[in-house]
């Protein structure tokens, strides 16, 4: 072991002059792209579950009929009064599926692009501009793959009774074919 990898550990107990040599070199294998993607999925799903009620109220507020000036709190109270607390979570299952696919896909693109296009992955050793451009490319590739999941989840969340992912997807397909799943793609690429 090289001398610069060793350091003296603090002494233990009062008056004890015994000290230990501790190996301070940590040679860890970097996590795989898959491990990073799974970690991202777990974080995204937890955030989705916690924030879903707020998102439901936000969507209902944004899609209210013209002239309805109800604010966030009014919509929240009306939703709980009409559907109960469970109404805040209508469509959660579909949104968890959507968020899992979205997050997994993003982190897979992110990991693969950084491993192919940089020497130091997504670290400070990679120039900032290059990191920004690669992250932007990962985001755009992700949207191309996941917009159908976003559309199905949003429609399911707003549909009374939230019929579920497959039922909502079938209905959307019958209404407008495959193109219906890519509504909003253009604007999503800019957000």
N, C-alpha and C positions, 0 to 999 in steps of 0.2 A: 504494500500500500504506500503510495507516495506521501511524503512528509506534509505537503500542503493539503492533503485530504484529511489529516488528523488534527484534532484540536483537543485541548484538555477540557474535560467536563468539570463542572463545579464540584467542590468537595461536599460530602454528605455528612450531616451532623456537626455538632460543635466540636471544634478541636480535632476533628478527624483529618489527618493529612493525606488520606488515601484519595487518589484521583484516578479517573478512568480515561483511557484513550477512546474516543468516539469517532467512528467513520462518518464524515460529513458529506461524502460524495454520494449523490443519489442518482443512480443510473436507472431511470424508469423508462420502460418502453412507452412510446406515445400511444394514446388510445386509437383504436381503429375508427374509420369513418362510421361504421355501423354503431359502435359504442357511443360516439358523439350524437348520432342521429337518434338513438333510443333515449339518451339523456334529454335531448331537446323535446322529444315527444312527451316524456313524463312531465317535464316542466310546463309545456304548452297545455296539456290536458288539465293539470291542476289549476292553471290560470283560467282556463275556459270554464271549469266548474265553479270557481269562485266568482268570476265576473259575469257569468251568463245571465243572471237576473237583471243586471244593469244594462246589458246588451239588449235584452228583450224589451225593456221599457224604452230604451233609445230607439230601437227599430219601430216600435208602435208609435212613438212620438213623431218620428221622421215620416212615417207613411200614413199619418192621419189625413182625413179628408180635408180639402180646402176649406178654410174658414174655421176649422177646429183649432183654437188657440191654447189648448190644454198644454200645460208645461209638464216637465218630468215628474214632479210630485203628484200632480193630478192624475196622470196616466198610471202611475204606480198604485195609487189608492184605488182607482177604478178597476185595474187589473186584479188586484187582490180581492176586492169586493165581488167581482164577477166570477173569477175562476179560483179564488183561494190562493194560498201560498204556492201550491203546486203549479199554478198558472205561470209563475215566474220561471219555472223550469220546463215548460212545454217545448219540446224539440231538442232538449239537451243531448239525447243519445245521438241524433244526427249531427249535431254540432261537434260532439266529441270525436265522431268518426272523421268529420271534415278536418278538424284541427289536428288530429293524429296524422292523417295523410299529408296535410299541408306542411306540418313541422318536419316529419320524417323526410319528405321529398326535398325541402329546403336544405336541411343539414346534409343530406346525401350529395346534392349538387355542390354545396359549399365545400365539403370535404374533398370531393373528387377534383373540383376545379383548383383548389389551393394546392393539392398534392401534385397536380399536373403542371400548373403554371408558375409555381414559385419554388424556391429552394428551402425557404424557412416556414412554410405554411402560413397561417394567419397570425403572425407574431410581429413585434416591433422591427424585426430584421427585414421584413418585406416593406417596401416603400408605401407610404400612406395612399398615394394616388392609385397604385396598383391594387392595394387591398380594397379600396372603395370600388374600383371598376369590377373586380372579381365578385365582390358581394352584390353589386348591381346585376351582373350577369346571372349569378345564382338565383337572385330574386325573380328575374324575368323568366328564366327557365322553369322555376317553380310555378309561377302563375300560369304558364302555358299548360302545365300538367294538372293544376289543381282548381282552376276556375269552375269546372263542372261541379266539384264538391262544394264550393262556396255558394254557387247558385242553388243547388238542391237544399243545402242547409238553411239558407236564408228564406227560401220559399216555404220550407217545412216549418220553420220557426214562426212565420207569420200566418200560416194556415190554421184556422180554428181546429183544435183537436190534434194538431201536429201528427199527421198520419204515419210518419216514419220515412226513412231514407229511400227505401225501394219504392214504396207507393208514390212518394213525391217525384222521384226520378221517372217512373213510368208515366205519370200524368204530364210532366214537362215534355217528355219525348212525344207523347200523343199530340200535344198542343203545337209543337213546332219543330220536331225532329232534333237532330244532334246540335244544330245551330242554337237551339234554345238553351243548351248547357253552357254556351260561351257568351251569353249576354253579359255585357260589362267588361269583357276582356280588354278592350282598347283602353278604357279608363283605368283599369286595374294595373296595366303595364306602366302607367305614369304615376300611380300613387305609391 
